[in-house]
Amino acid sequence: MKQKLRNHIEKIVPLTDEEFDTVLSHFILHTFKRGEFLFEKEEKVKYVYYVVSGLLKLIFTDRAGSEHIVSFAMEDWWESDFYAFLMKTRATMSLKCIETTTVFSLSYEDYWNLCNSMPKMEKFILHKSHMGFIGAQQRILSLLTTSAKERYEQLIAQNPSLLQRVSKTQLASYLGVSRETLSRLSC
């Protein structure tokens, strides 16, 4: 598992063994069971998570109690309620395991310690943040400018494994359509 984290970081910045040992000392390895929450709405968000194995969903629950899936996070992805994590506020969303999931957790203090003490890690985190911003903007544009069918086709093209890993109800929530609409799209 350590090697997986190292390989992920080294796609962007090279690390010596000593540097990686320092980086690794800032992370905590956790395993969560299917259905378990890493954090729930209104809780303090203590960590940002790197997914080693498994699958998570970031959920927003509206005032009517309807669940909206903001994102799925699978192997090699980072996830959290980033606003709550970085601003040290309570979560507006919940992070839940769809599958048993192993993550490396990075606390707020360790996040900033790595950024401030290791320019390589600051570069890595900045790169991951930029890619996250781009992904979020692309998702917003897709929701605003494409049909449900186009969003479904994009999702399948970008993440074909999701079809086997999540229910149609969850896919529908992520795509912003009803379960019935998704059934018509997937025929």
N, C-alpha and C positions, 0 to 999 in steps of 0.2 A: 504494500500500500504506500509505503514511503517512496518507493521508486516511481509510482504513478504520479504522485505530487511533484516529484523532482522533474520527471519528464514533461509534465504540464508547464511548469515554470520555465524550463529550459527551451521550450519552443519560442520563448521571447527573450530570455536573458540566460547566459551561461553562468553556472555556479561551480565553485570549487567544492570539494568535499567539506571543508571547514565552513564555507558559507552556507551550504545546504544544512549542515548540522545546526547552525545558528538559526536559520529559517525554521527548521522543523521544531526547534525548542519553543517556538511561539504558538504552535498548533496543538490542539487536543483532538484525538481520534474518538469519535462517538459512533455507536450503531443504534438505530431506532427501528422499531418494529412497524410493520404495515399498519396504517391507521393512526399511528402515534403522531403527535404534534411536536415540532421543534420549538415553535412558539405559537401563541394564539393572540388574536386581536385583543388589544388593551394591555398586553404584557410588555415589559421592557424587552427590547431586542438586544441580547448580550453578544451575539456572534454574527459573523458572516460565514457562510458554509461553502466549502468545496466538496462536490459530490464525487466520491471514490467509486461507489457502486449503488445502484438502486434508482429510485425515481420519486421526486417530490412534486407537489403542486402548491403554488402560491395563490391563496384564495382571498377575495374580497367579498364580504357578506354585506348586502345592502340593507336598508332600513326595513324592508319587507321580509327579510330573512332569506332572500335568494342568494345563492352562491355563484360567484363569477370567478372563473379561473383566469388569473392574470398571466401566469406562465407555468410551464413545466420545466423542471430542472433534472437532467439526467447526468450520467457519467461525464466528467470533465467540465461541468458547469458550476458557476458560483451563484448562490441565491441567498436572499434575505429580504426583509423589508428595509431597503437601503436608507430610506428617509429616516425611519425610526432609529436605525443603527447609528447613522452618522450624526443625527441631530439629538440623539439621546432622549427620544420621546417614546411614548407608548406606540405599539404596533397598530396600524390601521388594517392590517391583513393578518392572515394565519398561514403558517407553512406546515404542510401535512405530508406524511409518507403515503405514497400509493403502493410502494413495495418496501420491503425491509431495505433500509438505506444506511450506508456507512459514509460518514463525512469527516473531513478535517474542519474543525471549528477554530476561528480566529477571533479573539475578543477585540473590543474597541481599543483597549490600551496596547495590545500586541500589534494590531493593525498599524497604529501610528508609530509605535516603536520601530517596526520594520521599515516603514517609510522614512523615518527620520535618521535611522542608523545605517541603512543599506541603500545607497542610490540605485542599485540594481533592482531591488524589490519595489522601490518607489516607481521606477520605470515600468516594471511588470504590472503593478496595481493600476497605474495610470492607463496603460494599454488596455487592461481588462475593463476598466471603467469606460473608456472611450468605446470599446466594442459593445458594451452594454447599452450605452446611450444610442448608438447606431441601431442596435437591435430593437430598442424600445420605439424609436422614431419610425422604423420600418413597419413595426406592428401597428402603430397608430395610423400610418398612411394606408396600410392594407385595410384596416377596419373602415377608414373613411372613403376609400376610392375603389375598392374591389367588391365584387359580388360574393355571396356566400360560397358559391361553387368555386370561384377563383381562390378564395382563402383556403378552402378545403384542399384543392389541388396543390397550392403552395406548401401547405403543411405536410402533405404526403411526400412531396418532392424533397423538402428540407429534412424531415424527420420521419422516414417511413416506419421505423420501429415503434413509433407511438401507437400505430393501429393495433399492434399486438399487446401493447402494455397498458393501455387505458381504455376505459369503457366508452361507448358511444355517447353516453350522457356527459362524460367529462370532456370529450372532444367537442361536443356541441356547445358546452359552456365556454370553452376556450375560443371557439370560432364566433361566438355571439349569436348562435342560432338555436332553434328548438331541436329536441331530439328527433322529432318527426321530419323536420327539414333536413337534418343530417342524413337520415335514412334515405330520403329521396336523392340526396347528392351522391351518396356512396353506391347507388345502384349502377 
